[in-house]
Amino acid sequence: QQSGRKYNLFLKRRLRIDKRHQSKDSIFFRDGVRRIDFVLSYVDDLNKEWEKKLERRKEFESNLQKAGLELETEDKKESEDGKIFFVKIHAPWEVLITYAEVLNIKVPIRENDIPPMVENPLDCVLFPLRLPEKVMHPEPDYFTAPFSKDKQELYLINDESTFFSPSMRNRIVNYILTRCPYGTEEGKKKFGIKRLLNNGTYTAAYPLHDCQYWKKASDPNCDSERYTLYMEWARFLRFYKEQPLVLIRKYYGEKIGIYFAWLGFYTEMLFLAAVVGLICFLYGLFTMDENMSSKEICDPAIGGEIIMCPLCDRDCEYWRLNTTCESSQYSHLFDNVATLFFAIFMGIWVTLFLEFWKRRQARLKYEWDLVDFEEEQQQLQLRPEYEAKCTQKKKNPVTQEMEPYLPLTSQAVRFCISGATVLFWVSLIIASMIAVIVYRLAVYAAFASLMENTQTLQPISGLLTPQLATSVTASCLNFVIIMILNFFYERIAIWITDMEIPRTHMEYENRLTMKMFLFQFVNYYSSCFYVAFFKGKFVGYPGAYTYMFNRWRNEECDPAGCLIELTTQLTIVMAGKQIWGNIQEAIVPWICNWWGRRKARNNPENLYSRWEQDHDLQTFGALGLFYEYLEMVIQFGFITLFVASFPLAPLLALMNNILEIRVDSWKLTTQYRRPVAAKAHSIGVWQEILNGMAILSVVTNAFIVAFTSDMIPRLVYYYAYSENEDSPMSGYINNSLSVFQISDFPERNEPKENPENFVICRYRDYRYPPDHEKKYLHTMQFWHILAAKLAFIIIMEHVVFIVKFFVAWMIPDVPADVKAKIKREKYLTQKILHEYELEKLKERLCQGDKRATEKEFIATEGRMELSRAM
């Protein structure tokens, strides 16, 4: 009964509001004319700091009004929960034109008359992938020029209320909010909405979405761009369609637009890599039955008669080589001649991707008016935290103004603490990897014993060998450890970067990027590096095995090679990360929003205002895009650094990215508040990281083919040691296994049982037999293979690097047509501006002061002639 009475009171309050004849989904003030450009919210809690917060709000809002902004407050009685106040902000025309000039915003001066590009002959084939023209290009293309208050009649101002787009408007208002003072505390001038959010004076600050995502706005003055983005872009059923990048840029700003442009381009380029990788995999699949190595291993007369030395001390038994028949067949899927081709192909593909992206980026810079763009002043300005924590001041040599600075001694101490913390966490990752290696060594014997003695596992013992069981469980354990370390380090990295007190926003972001990437690099790739380059390389030989910490015997590779284990490791970590990432990105925000809106769902939809709907959404923070880039760059490492071991990695990445684009667009459009529009002309420091990984990938793949796969030993045998001309690879398995006399086993290594009284056992190495004068020393074939491996690495690296640099040199960073268009637009823009100035001078000539104006007139005409000549 009491809850029913409360609900009736709520309805009465809402009915009073509805008498104003304004839709609760409106994005305008109560007058229905002035657009809401930003919303601030706060809770009027009566705690000990209540009076201080009230004073700050009064001062801040008063200063906002002095800056020209118009405010309208919604009382807490009118909010859905009866607790939250909402302050709606509108930027009038005078404020917009003032700050458009300050921010150097480019606006239309004339419709673009440069002929469009020649139609692509494949357009008819690609037509099903295209979006409607009104979605792809919602407005005509214009020549633009930086806005100036003194030249308003030069610009195409048809309607003052729509001349500046909503994203431009919220960017201007945010610029004012970040600089508006709110008083003096502890002798320091305080300013900026960020501080007010941090100290709880306001609970949120955000621009509004223009409508609900699932239906168009009822107001005809609203473009309903959010609805269009949802219907044409953010639904998974549109996965095969191109992205409406112009609309994304218009609604969210260039910074988010450039991310989706890069992600889309990366996904398109992955298609080629995925097709070639699939062909290489199919080659391995179709030639599986022709593989002589696996034939010999599976042959009862060859593999069945070869007795292998135990894989662990004391508890493991002697075993026959043909028990690894299935795993040797599967290893051929990834360890074949096509692997070498694919490794070289991916080295060239990476270069093509990075070079073509530069060209795509250059085209976007032209189309999005970013050609003359310098990093936004907001990115280069001093961070409020820097100003607050740096008490000492010195004169800036450029501006000649006093500004805060951090003394060199303080910087040195902070960097030392930061470096030590990063080193500690990297050491922690390496320690966790060593723990996983110890787990591998410790449980291998248990798996071997379990599989030999358990009858229920006998049917799958051929497929699930002790090596594979150990590898799979260790990979899963490693993935769990990676996720746990990742969770803690993200917070540590932010804390360290805050402690360093970077000077500008850009410096802060770059430092955090390098710390996070270094950690993620070691965290995600260390286990793959271990399997690829260390496992099975330092084993020793029977009777003289090497031990970790003098206790655990080092792991051996499968007789068919370690590549299949690297493939297993890569698949589990890469696929696990992508699945977990999508769960975090899509399901977690949805659950949070569902929980936050559970009360509002009981109320009539028309009583749930637009600012309240957006208030209940998740916040897309300043580091929102940072995590998106980081996720994709880590994936880029998986498909480039270790791709020689897993040709299907690009296909997995392609399928993930098709989903990723739609998940990112869906959560941004439906689950998050509208981010403040920001400019960016590139993907920033990530470009350098990608370039570094591209170079490293050539080295890692060369080493994988040489040392992890079995290709070089096979080629050496084929050309130098084969004795059968009709079947050159027959006898390779016997040749690659050395002989050990069981009586030479020390007590520590000798198995407890030898029921069949074997005299000799075989092991994977190239050593002299026990009856040779160089007993158990490396044979000449070992040194031949080692020399061939080193020669292969040098040759492959040089060939790929030469091709890479040649391709990079051949492909210009800026397309020729874009260069021409930039020059043409600059010329026409200058001409339009000069003609405008001439008209103004002619008017002044008619009005008086002829001598001074005539000189100005001649100078302006001369400048036009010079411009034409140039």
C-alpha positions in Angstrom: 0.0 0.0 0.0 2.8 2.4 0.9 4.7 1.7 -2.3 1.5 2.2 -4.3 1.0 5.6 -2.6 4.6 6.6 -3.5 4.1 5.6 -7.1 0.9 7.7 -7.3 2.8 10.7 -5.9 5.5 10.1 -8.5 2.9 10.0 -11.3 1.3 13.3 -10.1 4.7 15.0 -10.1 5.3 13.7 -13.7 1.9 14.8 -14.8 2.7 18.3 -13.6 5.8 18.3 -15.8 3.9 16.8 -18.8 1.6 19.8 -18.7 4.5 21.8 -20.2 3.8 19.7 -23.4 7.4 18.6 -23.7 8.4 15.0 -24.4 10.5 13.4 -21.6 12.7 12.1 -24.4 13.5 15.6 -25.5 17.0 16.9 -25.9 15.9 20.5 -25.5 15.3 22.9 -22.6 11.8 23.3 -21.4 11.2 26.0 -24.0 11.7 23.3 -26.7 14.2 25.6 -28.6 17.5 25.6 -26.8 19.4 22.3 -27.3 20.9 20.5 -24.3 24.7 20.3 -25.1 25.8 18.8 -21.7 24.4 17.5 -18.5 25.8 17.6 -15.0 24.3 15.6 -12.2 24.7 15.6 -8.4 23.1 14.2 -5.2 22.3 16.6 -2.5 23.6 14.4 0.4 23.7 16.0 3.8 27.1 14.9 5.0 29.9 16.9 6.6 31.1 18.3 3.2 27.6 19.3 2.1 28.1 23.0 2.5 31.6 23.0 0.8 30.1 21.1 -2.2 27.2 23.5 -2.4 29.5 26.4 -2.4 31.6 24.9 -5.1 28.6 24.2 -7.3 27.2 27.7 -6.9 30.6 29.3 -7.8 31.1 26.9 -10.7 27.7 27.4 -12.2 27.9 31.1 -11.7 31.2 31.1 -13.6 29.7 29.0 -16.4 26.9 31.6 -16.8 29.5 34.3 -16.8 31.3 32.4 -19.7 28.0 32.7 -21.6 26.5 29.2 -21.1 22.8 28.9 -20.2 21.8 26.5 -17.4 18.5 24.9 -16.5 18.2 22.7 -13.3 15.8 19.7 -12.9 14.9 19.4 -9.2 15.5 16.1 -7.5 11.7 15.7 -7.0 11.4 15.4 -10.8 14.0 12.6 -11.1 13.0 9.0 -11.3 14.5 8.1 -7.8 13.8 11.5 -6.2 17.5 11.9 -5.3 19.4 13.3 -8.3 19.6 16.9 -9.5 20.3 17.4 -13.2 21.9 20.7 -14.5 21.3 21.0 -18.3 23.7 23.2 -20.2 23.1 25.0 -23.5 25.8 26.9 -25.5 24.3 29.9 -27.3 25.5 31.1 -30.7 27.9 33.7 -29.4 29.7 31.2 -27.2 29.9 28.7 -30.0 31.5 31.1 -32.5 33.9 32.5 -29.8 35.3 29.0 -28.9 35.1 27.7 -32.5 37.7 30.3 -33.3 39.7 29.4 -30.2 39.7 25.7 -31.0 40.4 26.4 -34.7 37.3 24.4 -35.8 37.0 24.1 -39.6 33.6 24.9 -41.0 32.1 24.8 -44.6 32.7 27.7 -47.0 31.7 26.1 -50.3 30.5 22.8 -51.6 33.3 20.6 -52.9 33.5 20.7 -56.7 36.4 18.3 -57.1 35.2 15.4 -59.3 34.7 12.2 -57.3 37.0 9.2 -57.7 36.6 7.0 -60.8 34.1 4.2 -60.0 35.7 0.9 -59.0 34.9 -1.8 -61.5 34.3 -4.2 -58.6 31.5 -1.9 -57.2 28.8 -4.0 -58.7 30.3 -7.2 -57.1 30.6 -5.4 -53.7 27.1 -3.8 -53.9 25.7 -6.3 -51.3 28.3 -5.0 -48.8 27.4 -1.4 -49.3 25.2 0.8 -47.0 22.7 3.3 -48.4 24.2 6.5 -49.7 22.3 8.6 -47.1 24.0 6.6 -44.3 27.5 6.6 -45.8 27.4 10.3 -46.7 24.7 12.0 -44.6 25.7 15.5 -45.8 27.6 17.0 -48.9 31.3 17.4 -48.9 32.5 21.0 -48.4 35.7 23.0 -48.7 36.4 24.2 -45.2 38.4 26.9 -43.4 39.1 27.7 -39.8 36.2 29.7 -38.2 36.6 33.4 -37.6 34.0 35.6 -36.0 35.0 38.5 -38.3 34.2 36.5 -41.4 30.8 35.0 -40.6 29.2 35.9 -43.9 31.9 33.8 -45.7 30.7 30.5 -44.2 27.6 28.5 -45.3 25.5 29.4 -42.2 21.9 28.4 -43.2 20.7 27.9 -39.7 22.6 28.9 -36.5 21.0 26.1 -34.5 22.3 23.4 -36.7 25.5 25.0 -38.2 27.7 23.4 -35.5 27.0 19.6 -35.2 26.1 18.2 -31.7 29.6 16.6 -31.4 31.2 20.0 -32.1 28.9 21.6 -29.6 29.7 19.1 -26.8 33.4 19.5 -27.5 33.2 23.3 -27.1 31.2 23.0 -23.9 33.6 20.4 -22.5 36.5 22.8 -23.3 34.8 25.4 -21.1 33.9 22.9 -18.4 37.5 21.7 -18.1 38.8 25.3 -17.6 36.0 27.0 -15.6 37.2 28.0 -12.0 35.2 27.3 -8.9 37.1 29.1 -6.2 40.2 29.1 -4.2 41.1 26.4 -1.7 44.3 26.3 0.4 45.6 29.4 -1.4 45.3 27.7 -4.8 43.0 28.6 -7.6 40.8 25.5 -8.4 39.2 24.8 -11.7 37.8 22.1 -14.0 34.9 19.6 -14.0 37.3 16.7 -13.6 38.3 17.8 -10.1 34.6 18.4 -9.2 33.8 14.9 -10.3 36.8 13.5 -8.3 35.8 15.2 -5.1 32.1 14.2 -5.4 30.7 17.7 -6.0 29.1 16.3 -9.2 28.4 12.7 -9.8 28.5 12.7 -13.6 29.1 15.0 -16.6 28.1 13.9 -20.1 26.6 15.0 -23.4 23.3 13.4 -24.4 22.5 10.8 -27.0 20.1 12.3 -29.5 17.4 9.6 -29.1 16.7 6.1 -27.9 18.7 3.6 -29.9 15.7 1.3 -30.8 13.4 4.0 -32.2 13.6 7.4 -33.8 13.0 10.6 -31.8 9.5 12.0 -32.0 11.0 15.5 -32.4 11.4 16.4 -36.1 14.3 18.7 -35.2 16.3 15.6 -34.0 18.4 13.7 -36.6 18.1 10.4 -34.7 21.7 9.5 -35.7 22.0 7.1 -32.7 19.0 5.1 -34.1 20.6 5.1 -37.6 24.0 3.9 -36.2 22.2 1.1 -34.3 20.1 -0.1 -37.2 22.9 0.1 -39.9 26.1 -0.6 -37.8 25.7 -1.9 -34.3 23.6 -5.0 -35.0 25.4 -8.2 -35.6 23.2 -9.1 -38.5 25.0 -6.2 -40.4 28.4 -7.9 -39.9 29.0 -8.1 -43.7 28.2 -4.5 -44.3 30.8 -1.7 -44.5 31.0 0.8 -41.6 29.4 4.3 -41.9 32.7 6.0 -40.9 31.5 9.5 -41.8 28.4 9.2 -39.5 30.6 7.6 -36.8 32.9 10.6 -37.0 30.0 13.1 -37.0 28.4 11.5 -34.0 31.3 10.4 -31.8 34.2 12.6 -33.1 37.4 11.8 -35.0 39.2 10.0 -32.2 36.6 7.2 -32.1 36.1 7.4 -35.9 39.8 6.7 -36.5 39.7 3.7 -34.2 36.9 2.0 -36.1 38.5 2.9 -39.4 41.7 1.2 -38.3 39.9 -1.8 -36.9 37.8 -2.2 -40.1 40.9 -1.9 -42.3 42.8 -4.4 -40.1 39.9 -6.8 -40.4 39.8 -6.4 -44.2 43.5 -7.1 -44.5 43.1 -10.1 -42.3 40.9 -11.7 -44.9 43.8 -12.2 -47.3 46.0 -13.6 -44.5 43.2 -15.9 -43.3 42.6 -17.2 -46.9 46.4 -18.0 -47.4 46.6 -19.5 -43.9 43.6 -21.7 -44.6 45.2 -22.9 -47.9 48.4 -23.8 -46.0 46.4 -25.7 -43.4 44.5 -27.6 -46.1 47.8 -28.4 -47.8 48.9 -30.0 -44.6 45.6 -31.8 -44.2 45.6 -33.2 -47.8 49.2 -34.3 -47.6 48.9 -35.9 -44.2 48.8 -39.4 -45.6 51.9 -38.8 -47.7 54.0 -37.7 -44.8 56.8 -40.2 -44.6 57.8 -39.4 -41.0 54.3 -40.1 -39.6 54.1 -43.2 -41.8 57.3 -44.6 -40.3 56.2 -43.7 -36.7 52.8 -45.4 -37.3 54.3 -48.5 -39.0 54.3 -51.4 -36.5 57.5 -52.8 -38.3 59.3 -49.5 -37.8 57.8 -47.3 -35.1 56.4 -50.4 -33.3 59.9 -51.8 -33.0 61.7 -48.7 -31.8 61.9 -48.6 -28.0 62.1 -45.1 -26.6 63.9 -44.0 -23.4 61.6 -43.1 -20.5 60.3 -39.5 -20.4 60.8 -39.1 -16.6 63.0 -40.6 -14.0 62.2 -43.9 -12.2 58.4 -43.9 -12.5 58.1 -43.8 -16.3 58.5 -46.9 -18.4 60.1 -47.6 -21.8 57.6 -47.0 -24.6 57.2 -47.8 -28.3 57.4 -44.9 -30.8 54.1 -45.9 -32.6 52.2 -44.8 -29.5 52.6 -41.2 -30.7 51.2 -42.1 -34.2 48.1 -39.8 -34.1 50.0 -36.8 -32.6 52.7 -37.1 -35.3 50.0 -37.1 -38.0 48.4 -33.9 -36.5 51.8 -32.2 -36.2 52.1 -32.4 -40.0 49.1 -30.1 -40.3 51.3 -27.3 -39.1 54.8 -28.5 -39.7 55.2 -28.8 -43.4 56.7 -26.9 -46.4 53.7 -24.5 -46.5 54.7 -23.3 -43.0 57.9 -21.8 -44.5 55.9 -20.1 -47.3 53.4 -18.8 -44.8 56.0 -17.4 -42.5 57.6 -15.4 -45.4 54.2 -14.4 -46.7 53.2 -13.0 -43.3 56.4 -11.0 -43.0 55.4 -9.3 -46.3 51.7 -9.0 -45.3 52.6 -7.1 -42.2 54.5 -4.5 -44.3 51.6 -4.2 -46.8 49.1 -3.8 -43.9 51.1 -1.0 -42.3 51.9 0.8 -45.5 48.4 0.6 -46.9 47.1 1.8 -43.5 49.3 4.9 -43.8 47.6 5.6 -47.2 44.1 5.0 -45.7 45.0 7.3 -42.8 46.2 10.0 -45.2 42.9 9.8 -47.1 40.9 10.0 -43.9 43.0 13.1 -42.8 42.0 14.8 -46.0 38.3 13.8 -45.9 37.9 14.7 -42.2 39.7 18.1 -42.4 42.7 16.9 -40.3 45.5 17.8 -42.8 46.7 20.9 -40.9 45.7 19.5 -37.6 48.1 19.8 -34.7 47.4 17.9 -31.5 44.5 19.4 -29.8 45.4 22.1 -27.2 43.5 20.1 -24.7 46.0 17.2 -25.2 49.0 19.5 -24.9 47.8 21.6 -21.9 49.0 21.0 -18.4 47.0 18.3 -16.5 45.1 19.6 -13.5 46.8 17.0 -11.4 50.2 18.3 -12.5 49.3 21.8 -11.6 47.8 20.7 -8.2 50.9 18.7 -7.1 53.7 20.9 -8.5 54.1 23.7 -6.0 57.2 25.2 -7.6 57.1 27.5 -10.6 59.4 28.7 -13.4 59.1 30.8 -16.5 58.0 29.1 -19.7 60.6 30.1 -22.4 57.9 30.1 -25.1 55.0 31.8 -23.4 57.1 33.8 -20.9 54.6 33.0 -18.2 55.1 31.4 -14.9 54.0 27.8 -14.8 54.4 24.9 -12.3 57.1 22.3 -12.8 58.4 19.2 -11.1 62.0 19.4 -9.8 64.5 17.1 -11.4 65.3 15.3 -8.1 61.6 14.6 -7.6 61.3 13.3 -11.2 64.3 11.0 -10.7 62.9 9.5 -7.4 59.5 8.9 -9.0 61.0 7.3 -12.1 63.2 5.0 -9.9 60.1 3.9 -7.9 58.1 3.5 -11.2 60.9 1.5 -12.8 61.4 -0.8 -9.8 57.6 -1.5 -9.6 57.5 -2.4 -13.3 60.6 -4.6 -13.0 59.0 -6.3 -9.9 55.8 -7.1 -11.9 57.7 -8.3 -14.9 59.7 -10.5 -12.6 56.5 -11.8 -11.1 55.2 -12.8 -14.5 58.5 -14.6 -15.2 58.2 -16.3 -11.8 54.7 -17.4 -12.6 55.9 -18.8 -15.9 58.6 -20.8 -14.1 55.9 -22.1 -11.7 53.9 -23.3 -14.7 57.1 -24.9 -16.1 57.6 -26.7 -12.8 54.0 -27.8 -12.9 54.7 -29.3 -16.4 57.7 -31.1 -15.1 56.0 -32.3 -11.9 52.8 -33.6 -13.4 54.2 -35.2 -16.5 55.2 -38.4 -14.6 51.7 -38.5 -13.0 50.0 -38.2 -16.4 52.3 -40.9 -17.8 51.6 -43.3 -14.9 47.8 -42.5 -14.9 47.4 -43.2 -18.7 49.4 -46.4 -18.6 47.5 -47.8 -15.6 43.9 -46.6 -16.3 42.0 -48.9 -18.6 39.2 -46.3 -19.3 41.8 -44.0 -21.0 43.3 -46.7 -23.2 40.9 -46.0 -26.2 42.1 -42.3 -26.4 45.7 -42.9 -25.3 46.9 -42.6 -28.9 45.4 -39.1 -29.3 45.8 -37.9 -25.7 49.5 -38.5 -25.0 51.1 -37.5 -21.6 52.8 -34.7 -23.5 49.6 -33.3 -24.9 47.7 -33.7 -21.6 50.5 -31.8 -19.8 50.6 -29.1 -22.5 46.8 -28.5 -22.5 46.4 -28.4 -18.7 49.5 -26.2 -18.4 48.2 -23.8 -21.1 44.8 -23.5 -19.3 46.6 -22.9 -16.0 48.8 -20.3 -17.7 45.8 -18.5 -19.1 44.1 -18.3 -15.7 47.4 -16.8 -14.2 47.6 -14.3 -17.1 44.1 -13.1 -16.4 44.7 -12.7 -12.7 48.0 -10.8 -13.2 46.4 -8.7 -15.8 43.6 -7.7 -13.5 46.0 -6.4 -10.8 48.6 -4.9 -13.1 46.0 -2.6 -14.9 45.4 -0.9 -11.6 49.1 -0.8 -10.7 50.1 0.7 -14.1 47.5 3.5 -13.6 48.8 4.1 -10.0 52.5 4.3 -11.2 51.7 6.6 -14.1 49.7 8.9 -11.7 52.6 8.9 -9.3 55.0 10.0 -12.0 52.8 13.1 -12.5 53.1 13.4 -16.3 52.9 17.0 -17.6 50.3 16.8 -20.4 47.4 14.5 -21.3 49.4 13.1 -24.2 52.4 12.4 -22.1 50.2 10.6 -19.6 48.6 8.4 -22.3 51.9 7.5 -23.9 53.5 6.5 -20.6 50.6 4.4 -19.6 50.5 2.8 -23.1 54.2 1.8 -22.9 53.8 0.4 -19.4 50.7 -1.6 -20.2 52.0 -2.9 -23.4 55.3 -4.0 -21.9 53.5 -5.9 -19.2 50.9 -7.4 -21.6 53.7 -8.4 -24.0 55.6 -10.4 -21.3 52.3 -11.7 -19.7 50.7 -13.1 -22.9 53.8 -14.1 -24.9 56.3 -15.4 -22.3 54.7 -18.9 -22.3 54.7 -19.1 -26.1 58.4 -18.0 -26.2 59.2 -20.7 -23.7 57.6 -23.5 -25.8 59.0 -22.1 -29.0 62.6 -21.4 -28.1 63.4 -23.2 -24.8 61.4 -26.4 -24.4 63.3 -29.5 -25.5 66.4 -27.5 -26.3 68.3 -28.1 -23.1 67.4 -31.7 -22.2 70.8 -33.4 -22.2 70.7 -37.1 -23.0 69.9 -40.3 -21.0 72.3 -40.7 -18.2 73.2 -37.0 -18.3 69.9 -35.1 -18.2 69.8 -31.4 -17.2 67.6 -30.5 -14.3 65.8 -27.3 -13.2 66.8 -26.4 -9.6 68.6 -29.8 -9.5 65.2 -31.4 -9.0 63.0 -31.4 -12.0 64.1 -32.9 -15.3 63.7 -30.6 -18.3 60.9 -31.4 -20.7 61.5 -33.2 -24.0 59.7 -32.5 -27.2 57.4 -35.0 -28.9 59.3 -37.2 -31.4 57.4 -35.3 -34.1 58.6 -32.0 -32.8 57.6 -29.2 -30.4 55.5 -27.3 -33.0 52.2 -29.0 -32.1 52.7 -27.9 -28.5 53.3 -24.3 -29.5 50.1 -24.5 -31.6 48.2 -25.8 -28.6 49.6 -23.1 -26.3 48.9 -20.3 -28.9 45.3 -21.6 -29.6 44.3 -21.8 -25.9 45.8 -18.4 -24.9 44.6 -16.5 -28.0 41.1 -18.1 -28.2 40.6 -17.8 -24.4 41.7 -14.1 -24.4 39.2 -13.3 -27.2 36.3 -15.1 -25.6 37.0 -13.6 -22.2 37.4 -10.1 -23.8 34.1 -10.3 -25.6 32.4 -11.4 -22.3 33.9 -8.5 -20.5 33.1 -6.0 -23.2 29.5 -7.0 -23.9 27.9 -8.9 -21.1 29.4 -7.0 -18.1 28.1 -3.5 -19.2 24.7 -5.0 -20.1 24.3 -6.6 -16.7 25.4 -3.4 -14.9 22.9 -1.3 -17.0 20.1 -3.9 -16.4 20.8 -3.8 -12.7 20.9 0.0 -12.6 17.6 0.4 -14.6 15.6 -2.3 -12.9 13.4 0.3 -11.1 13.0 2.5 -14.1 11.6 -0.4 -16.1 8.6 -0.4 -13.8 7.8 3.2 -14.7 6.0 4.3 -17.9 8.6 5.0 -20.7 7.3 8.5 -21.3 8.2 9.5 -17.7 11.8 8.4 -18.0 13.7 11.5 -19.3 16.5 11.5 -21.8 19.1 12.7 -19.3 18.0 10.1 -16.8 18.2 7.3 -19.4 21.8 8.4 -20.3 22.7 8.8 -16.6 21.9 5.1 -16.0 24.3 4.0 -18.7 28.0 3.1 -18.2 30.7 5.7 -18.6 33.1 5.5 -21.6 36.1 6.8 -19.7 39.2 8.6 -21.0 41.0 5.2 -21.3 38.1 3.5 -23.1 39.8 3.5 -26.5 43.1 2.7 -24.9 41.9 -0.8 -23.8 40.4 -1.4 -27.3 43.7 -0.7 -29.0 45.6 -2.7 -26.5 43.4 -5.8 -27.1 43.8 -5.6 -30.8 47.6 -5.0 -30.7 48.0 -8.0 -28.4 46.0 -10.0 -31.0 48.2 -8.6 -33.8 51.2 -10.0 -31.9 49.6 -13.5 -31.8 49.0 -13.6 -35.6 52.5 -12.2 -36.5 55.0 -13.3 -33.9 54.1 -17.0 -33.8 52.1 -17.4 -37.0 54.6 -20.0 -38.4 53.3 -22.5 -35.8 49.6 -21.9 -36.5 48.4 -20.8 -40.0 44.8 -20.7 -38.8 45.6 -17.8 -36.3 44.6 -15.1 -38.9 41.3 -16.9 -39.5 40.6 -17.0 -35.8 41.5 -13.3 -35.5 39.3 -12.5 -38.6 36.2 -14.2 -37.0 36.9 -12.5 -33.7 37.3 -9.0 -35.3 34.0 -9.3 -37.3 32.4 -9.9 -33.9 34.6 -7.3 -32.2 33.5 -4.5 -34.6 29.8 -5.2 -33.9 30.3 -5.7 -30.1 32.3 -2.4 -29.8 29.7 -0.5 -31.9 26.8 -2.1 -30.0 28.1 -1.3 -26.5 29.1 2.2 -27.6 25.7 2.9 -29.1 23.5 1.1 -26.5 25.3 0.6 -23.2 27.5 3.7 -22.8 26.9 7.4 -22.3 27.8 9.4 -25.4 31.6 10.2 -25.2 32.8 13.7 -25.5 34.0 14.3 -29.1 37.7 14.5 -29.5 40.0 15.0 -32.5 42.9 12.7 -33.5 44.6 12.4 -36.9 46.2 9.0 -36.3 46.3 6.0 -34.0 49.2 7.6 -32.2 51.9 5.7 -30.4 50.2 2.4 -31.4 51.6 2.9 -34.9 55.2 2.7 -33.6 54.4 -0.4 -31.5 52.9 -2.1 -34.5 56.1 -1.3 -36.5 58.3 -2.7 -33.8 56.2 -5.9 -33.6 56.3 -6.2 -37.4 60.2 -6.3 -37.4 60.3 -8.6 -34.4 57.8 -11.0 -36.1 60.3 -11.7 -38.9 63.0 -12.8 -36.4 60.6 -14.9 -34.3 59.2 -16.8 -37.3 62.6 -17.4 -38.7 63.7 -19.0 -35.3 60.4 -21.0 -35.1 60.9 -22.5 -38.6 64.6 -23.2 -37.8 64.6 -24.4 -34.2 61.0 -25.4 -33.3 59.8 -27.1 -36.5 61.4 -30.2 -38.0 61.8 -28.6 -41.4 65.6 -27.9 -41.4 66.6 -31.4 -40.1 64.4 -33.0 -42.8 65.9 -30.9 -45.6 69.5 -31.7 -44.4 68.6 -35.4 -44.4 66.9 -35.1 -47.8 69.9 -33.5 -49.5 72.9 -34.8 -47.6 72.1 -38.1 -45.7 69.3 -39.9 -47.6 70.4 -43.2 -49.1 67.2 -44.1 -50.9 66.8 -42.3 -54.2 63.3 -43.6 -54.8 62.0 -42.4 -51.4 64.5 -39.8 -50.1 62.7 -39.3 -46.8 62.5 -43.0 -45.8 64.7 -43.8 -42.9 64.5 -40.2 -41.5 62.9 -41.2 -38.2 65.6 -43.9 -37.5 68.3 -41.3 -38.5 67.0 -38.7 -36.1 67.0 -41.0 -33.1 70.2 -41.8 -31.2 70.9 -45.1 -29.4 71.5 -45.4 -25.6 72.7 -48.5 -23.8 70.3 -49.1 -20.8 73.1 -50.5 -18.6 74.7 -46.9 -18.8 71.7 -45.4 -16.8 72.7 -44.0 -13.4 70.4 -45.1 -10.6 68.7 -41.7 -10.4 67.4 -42.1 -14.0 66.9 -45.9 -14.4 63.2 -47.0 -14.5 62.0 -49.1 -11.7 60.9 -51.9 -14.1 62.1 -53.4 -17.3 59.8 -56.4 -17.8 60.8 -57.1 -21.4 64.6 -56.8 -20.6 65.3 -54.1 -23.2 69.0 -53.6 -23.9 68.9 -50.3 -25.7 66.5 -47.4 -26.0 66.3 -44.5 -28.4 66.1 -40.7 -27.8 65.7 -37.6 -30.0 69.2 -36.2 -30.7 72.2 -36.6 -33.0 74.8 -38.4 -30.9 77.3 -41.2 -31.4 76.1 -44.7 -30.3 77.6 -46.4 -27.1 80.0 -48.6 -29.1 81.7 -45.6 -30.8 84.9 -44.0 -29.6 83.1 -40.7 -29.3 80.4 -42.2 -27.2 77.3 -40.0 -26.7 79.1 -36.9 -28.2 77.3 -34.9 -31.0 77.7 -36.3 -34.5 78.8 -34.3 -37.5 75.2 -34.3 -38.7 74.2 -32.3 -35.6 76.7 -29.6 -36.6 75.5 -29.6 -40.2 71.9 -29.1 -39.1 72.9 -26.3 -36.7 74.8 -24.6 -39.4 71.9 -25.0 -41.8 69.5 -23.5 -39.2 71.7 -20.5 -38.6 72.2 -20.0 -42.4 68.4 -20.3 -42.9 67.7 -17.6 -40.2 70.2 -15.2 -41.8 68.9 -15.8 -45.3 65.2 -15.6 -44.4 65.6 -12.5 -42.3 67.6 -10.7 -45.0 65.2 -11.8 -47.8 62.1 -10.7 -45.9 63.6 -7.5 -44.7 64.8 -6.5 -48.2 61.3 -7.3 -49.6 59.7 -5.4 -46.7 61.8 -2.2 -47.2 61.4 -2.4 -51.0 57.6 -2.7 -50.6 57.6 0.2 -48.1 59.7 2.3 -50.5 57.5 1.4 -53.5 54.2 2.4 -51.7 54.0 6.1 -51.0 52.4 7.1 -47.6 50.0 9.6 -49.2 48.1 8.6 -52.4 48.8 10.8 -55.4 45.1 11.8 -55.9 45.0 12.8 -52.2 48.1 15.0 -52.6 46.5 16.6 -55.6 43.2 17.2 -53.8 45.0 18.7 -50.7 46.8 21.2 -53.0 43.6 21.9 -55.0 41.6 22.5 -51.8 44.3 24.8 -50.3 44.4 26.8 -53.5 40.7 27.2 -53.8 40.3 28.0 -50.1 42.9 30.7 -50.3 41.3 32.0 -53.4 37.9 32.2 -51.7 39.3 33.9 -48.7 41.3 36.4 -50.8 38.2 37.2 -52.9 36.3 37.8 -49.7 39.0 40.1 -48.5 39.0 42.0 -51.8 35.2 42.5 -51.6 35.7 43.9 -48.0 38.4 46.2 -49.2 36.3 47.5 -52.1 33.5 48.4 -49.6 36.0 50.2 -47.5 37.3 52.1 -50.6 33.8 53.3 -51.2 33.5 54.5 -47.6 36.8 56.5 -47.2 40.5 56.3 -46.2 41.4 55.7 -49.8 45.2 55.9 -49.5 45.7 53.3 -46.8 43.0 51.0 -48.3 44.4 51.3 -51.9 47.8 50.0 -50.7 46.0 47.1 -48.8 44.0 46.4 -52.0 47.2 46.2 -54.1 48.9 44.0 -51.6 45.9 41.6 -51.5 45.8 41.4 -55.3 49.5 40.7 -55.3 49.0 38.0 -52.7 46.4 36.4 -55.0 48.7 36.5 -58.0 51.4 34.9 -55.9 49.0 32.2 -54.7 48.0 31.4 -58.3 51.7 31.2 -59.4 52.5 28.8 -56.5 
